[in-house]
Amino acid sequence: MMSKLACTLVSAAFGLAVSSGAVAQEANYPSKPIDFMVGYAVGGSADSIARIVMPELSKRIGQTIILDNRAGAGGVIGLSAIKNAKPDGYTMGIGTGGALTANVHLIPTLPYNPQKDFEPVSMLINFPIVLAVSSTSKITSLQDLIKHVKAGNKVNFGSAGLGSSTHLAGELLNQMAGINMEHVAYKGLGPAQTDLLGGHLEAVMTDLPSVISMVQSGRVRLLGTASAERSALAPDVPTIAEAGVPGYSFRTWISLLMPAGTPKPVVNRISKELGVVLRDPEMVKRIHASGGEPMPTTPEEMRDIIKADTETTGKIIRSAGIKLN
């Protein structure tokens, strides 16, 4: 019979061997193709960004990255696939602000915990949200809009849908400006913008990429951007905070995630290489052309962003009484 001391030594040796094997695997990472989950349809914003960035990341790490579109349920299906994957560094994917920070307050049966079931790697991009009116509108500034509503005039604002980032950005403006614009939920930003141009809608909260061509053609006027800083894509447009609602800030983003438990050296390696890709001048130009702004972060910074934005969206949703059903 083996003595207790011998058992202890054998156990320690086995643990050291396992640990050494894990370190060796991480040092050789990646040694096979990586599956990349995109919880959105081909051609959408998240998918487009993945198709721009992932080929360059693939070159940096020396392995193929295979895009797998798992569209449906506002990103929930794709995130569930990431959560349930083996945490070995060979599955990663897209996480959007809405799917990670708003859904937890809107979907009681959400099959993942945004703050526990994933290893945040980095933010990929920020999509600026803007408040827009038709160029034929008599409203020429955010202050005009606020005064117009406070004078008792009815103003509807459109969004991409109930509980969407554009909806929440509008409700936050209502709350911080002390006004009551009425929300009109659309199935996407396209129909909302069509109604704006047709004179059926007074204002729309939209992302800058989808409306920038209308601004350039003189059909749409921007009253302010929702982000804390002016967008590089529209540097002459003030932030909503600058335009008259001090402290206002709302951001929407796309991030890269891995399953919880993925080894830290692996997460850090991908984050570092992704940062190099996103800071490359040619990549910056390509992302700007798509309407986004590259925003590389550390894993720790991304985790803090998810936590902070989850608290922010929760407050907006509760204050506005937003419910999906």
C-alpha positions in Angstrom: 0.0 0.0 0.0 1.3 3.5 -1.0 2.1 5.7 2.0 0.3 9.1 2.4 3.6 10.9 1.6 4.1 8.9 -1.6 0.5 9.6 -2.6 1.0 13.3 -2.1 4.2 13.2 -4.1 2.5 11.3 -7.0 -0.4 13.8 -6.9 1.9 16.7 -7.0 3.9 15.3 -9.8 0.7 14.6 -11.8 -0.5 18.1 -11.2 2.8 19.5 -12.3 2.7 17.4 -15.5 -0.8 18.6 -16.3 0.2 22.2 -15.6 3.3 21.8 -17.8 1.2 20.3 -20.6 -1.3 23.2 -20.4 1.5 25.7 -20.5 3.0 23.9 -23.5 -0.3 24.0 -25.3 -0.8 27.7 -24.6 2.7 28.4 -25.9 1.9 26.6 -29.2 -1.5 28.3 -29.5 -3.1 28.4 -31.9 -2.3 25.0 -33.5 -5.5 24.5 -35.4 -8.3 26.7 -37.0 -10.5 28.8 -34.7 -14.3 28.9 -34.9 -15.7 32.4 -34.8 -19.4 32.7 -33.9 -21.4 35.6 -35.4 -24.9 35.8 -33.9 -26.2 37.9 -36.7 -27.1 37.5 -40.4 -24.6 37.8 -43.2 -24.4 41.4 -44.5 -25.3 43.0 -41.1 -23.1 45.4 -39.3 -21.6 42.8 -36.9 -21.0 40.3 -39.8 -19.4 43.0 -42.0 -17.0 44.0 -39.2 -16.0 40.4 -38.6 -15.3 39.9 -42.3 -13.1 43.0 -42.4 -11.1 42.3 -39.2 -10.9 38.5 -38.8 -8.8 37.8 -42.0 -6.2 40.2 -40.7 -6.2 38.7 -37.2 -5.9 35.3 -38.9 -2.6 36.5 -40.5 -1.3 37.8 -37.2 -1.8 34.5 -35.4 -1.0 32.2 -38.3 -4.2 30.2 -38.2 -7.5 30.1 -40.1 -10.5 31.8 -38.5 -13.7 30.2 -39.7 -16.8 32.5 -39.5 -20.0 30.7 -38.4 -23.2 32.8 -38.6 -25.6 31.7 -35.9 -28.2 34.4 -36.5 -31.4 34.8 -34.4 -32.9 36.2 -31.2 -30.9 39.4 -31.3 -27.6 37.7 -30.9 -28.6 35.3 -28.2 -28.1 32.2 -30.3 -24.5 33.1 -31.2 -23.6 34.1 -27.6 -25.1 30.8 -26.4 -22.8 28.9 -28.8 -19.8 30.7 -27.4 -20.8 30.1 -23.8 -21.3 26.3 -24.4 -18.1 25.8 -26.3 -15.0 24.2 -24.8 -12.8 27.0 -23.2 -9.7 26.0 -25.0 -9.2 29.1 -27.2 -10.6 27.6 -30.3 -14.0 29.2 -30.1 -14.6 33.0 -30.0 -17.1 35.4 -31.4 -19.1 38.6 -31.5 -20.8 40.2 -28.5 -22.8 43.4 -29.0 -23.8 46.0 -26.5 -27.5 45.2 -26.8 -27.1 41.4 -26.5 -24.7 41.7 -23.5 -26.0 44.7 -21.5 -29.7 45.2 -22.4 -31.0 41.6 -22.9 -30.2 40.7 -19.3 -32.9 43.2 -18.2 -35.4 42.4 -21.0 -35.3 38.6 -21.2 -36.0 36.7 -18.0 -35.0 33.4 -19.5 -31.7 34.6 -21.0 -29.5 31.5 -21.4 -26.3 33.2 -20.4 -24.9 35.5 -17.8 -23.0 38.3 -19.6 -20.6 38.9 -16.7 -19.9 35.3 -15.8 -20.1 33.1 -18.9 -17.6 34.9 -21.1 -14.0 36.1 -21.2 -14.0 39.6 -22.8 -11.1 39.9 -25.1 -11.4 43.4 -26.5 -13.8 45.9 -28.0 -13.8 45.8 -31.8 -15.6 48.9 -32.8 -17.9 51.7 -31.6 -21.0 52.6 -33.7 -21.9 56.2 -33.1 -25.6 56.8 -32.5 -27.0 60.1 -33.6 -30.2 62.1 -33.3 -31.5 63.1 -36.7 -34.3 65.1 -38.2 -35.2 65.8 -41.8 -33.5 68.8 -43.4 -36.9 70.2 -44.1 -37.7 70.3 -40.4 -38.0 73.7 -38.6 -36.0 72.1 -35.8 -32.3 73.0 -36.4 -30.7 72.2 -33.1 -31.1 70.0 -30.0 -32.2 73.0 -28.0 -34.9 73.7 -30.6 -36.2 70.2 -30.2 -36.2 70.4 -26.4 -38.0 73.7 -26.4 -40.5 72.4 -29.0 -41.4 69.3 -26.8 -41.6 71.3 -23.6 -44.0 73.8 -25.3 -46.4 70.9 -25.5 -45.8 69.8 -29.1 -45.9 66.1 -29.9 -42.7 64.7 -31.2 -42.2 61.1 -32.2 -38.8 59.5 -32.4 -38.1 56.3 -34.3 -35.7 53.5 -33.5 -34.5 50.1 -34.7 -36.9 48.4 -32.4 -38.2 48.0 -28.8 -35.3 47.7 -26.4 -32.7 48.4 -29.2 -29.7 50.6 -28.5 -31.3 53.4 -30.5 -34.4 53.1 -28.4 -32.5 53.2 -25.2 -30.5 56.2 -26.4 -33.7 58.1 -27.0 -35.2 57.2 -23.7 -32.1 58.4 -21.9 -32.4 61.7 -23.7 -36.0 61.9 -22.6 -35.0 61.3 -19.0 -32.0 63.6 -18.9 -33.6 66.5 -20.8 -36.9 66.3 -18.9 -38.9 65.8 -22.1 -41.3 63.2 -23.4 -40.7 62.3 -27.0 -43.0 59.4 -28.0 -41.2 56.3 -29.1 -42.1 54.5 -32.4 -40.5 51.1 -32.8 -39.6 50.0 -36.3 -38.2 46.7 -37.6 -34.8 48.1 -38.4 -33.5 51.6 -39.1 -34.3 51.6 -42.8 -38.1 51.9 -42.4 -37.6 54.6 -39.7 -35.4 56.7 -41.9 -37.9 56.3 -44.8 -40.7 57.7 -42.6 -38.4 60.5 -41.5 -37.7 61.6 -45.0 -41.4 61.2 -45.9 -42.5 63.5 -43.1 -44.2 60.9 -41.1 -41.7 61.0 -38.2 -40.3 64.1 -36.5 -36.9 62.5 -35.4 -35.0 59.3 -35.4 -32.3 57.8 -33.2 -30.1 56.0 -35.6 -26.5 54.8 -36.1 -24.3 57.1 -38.0 -23.2 54.6 -40.7 -26.8 54.1 -41.9 -27.6 57.8 -42.2 -24.3 59.4 -43.2 -25.1 59.3 -47.0 -28.4 61.1 -46.3 -26.5 63.8 -44.3 -24.0 64.2 -47.1 -26.8 64.6 -49.7 -28.5 67.2 -47.6 -31.7 65.3 -46.8 -31.0 64.8 -43.1 -29.8 67.1 -40.4 -27.9 65.7 -37.3 -28.7 67.4 -34.0 -26.1 65.5 -31.9 -24.1 62.3 -31.3 -24.8 60.1 -28.3 -21.2 59.3 -27.5 -19.2 61.2 -24.9 -16.9 62.5 -27.7 -17.5 63.8 -31.2 -17.3 61.1 -33.9 -14.3 61.2 -36.2 -16.9 60.4 -38.9 -18.8 63.6 -38.3 -16.4 65.9 -36.4 -18.6 69.0 -36.9 -21.6 67.5 -35.2 -21.7 68.3 -31.4 -22.3 65.6 -28.8 -25.7 65.7 -27.2 -23.9 66.7 -24.0 -22.3 69.7 -25.8 -25.6 70.6 -27.5 -27.5 71.1 -24.2 -27.8 68.0 -22.1 -24.7 68.0 -19.8 -23.5 64.5 -18.8 -25.4 62.7 -21.5 -23.6 59.7 -23.0 -24.7 56.5 -24.6 -22.5 54.1 -26.5 -23.1 51.0 -28.6 -20.3 48.6 -29.6 -19.2 45.3 -30.9 -16.7 43.2 -28.9 -14.8 39.9 -29.1 -15.5 37.2 -26.5 -14.3 33.7 -25.6 -16.0 31.2 -23.3 -15.5 31.6 -19.5 -12.5 29.7 -18.4 -10.4 30.2 -21.5 -6.7 30.4 -20.3 -5.6 33.9 -19.5 -2.5 33.7 -21.7 -4.7 32.8 -24.7 -7.1 35.6 -24.1 -4.2 38.1 -23.7 -2.5 36.8 -26.9 -5.7 37.4 -29.0 -6.3 40.8 -27.4 -2.7 41.9 -28.1 -2.8 40.8 -31.7 -6.3 42.2 -32.3 -5.0 45.6 -30.9 -2.2 45.6 -33.5 -4.8 44.9 -36.3 -7.2 47.6 -35.1 -4.5 50.2 -34.9 -3.2 49.6 -38.4 -3.8 52.8 -40.5 -5.3 50.8 -43.4 -7.6 48.9 -41.1 -8.7 52.2 -39.5 -9.6 53.5 -42.9 -11.6 50.4 -43.8 -13.5 50.4 -40.5 -14.2 54.2 -40.9 -15.5 53.5 -44.4 -17.9 50.9 -42.9 -19.2 53.6 -40.5 -17.5 52.3 -37.4 -14.7 53.5 -35.1 -12.0 51.0 -34.1 -11.8 50.8 -30.3 -9.2 48.2 -29.1 -9.2 47.6 -25.3 -7.6 45.2 -22.8 -9.7 42.3 -21.5 -10.0 44.1 -18.2 -11.2 47.3 -19.8 -13.8 45.4 -21.8 -15.1 43.6 -18.7 -15.5 46.9 -16.9 -17.3 48.4 -20.0 -19.8 45.5 -20.0 -20.4 45.9 -16.3 -20.9 49.7 -16.4 -23.1 49.6 -19.5 -25.2 46.8 -18.0 -25.9 49.1 -15.0 -26.7 52.0 -17.3 -29.1 50.2 -19.6 -30.8 48.7 -16.6 -31.6 52.1 -15.2 -32.9 53.4 -18.5 -35.1 50.3 -19.0 -36.6 50.5 -15.5 -37.1 54.2 -15.7 -38.9 54.0 -19.1 -40.8 50.9 -18.1 -39.6 49.0 -21.2 -40.9 45.5 -21.6 -40.6 43.2 -24.6 -44.0 41.6 -24.1 
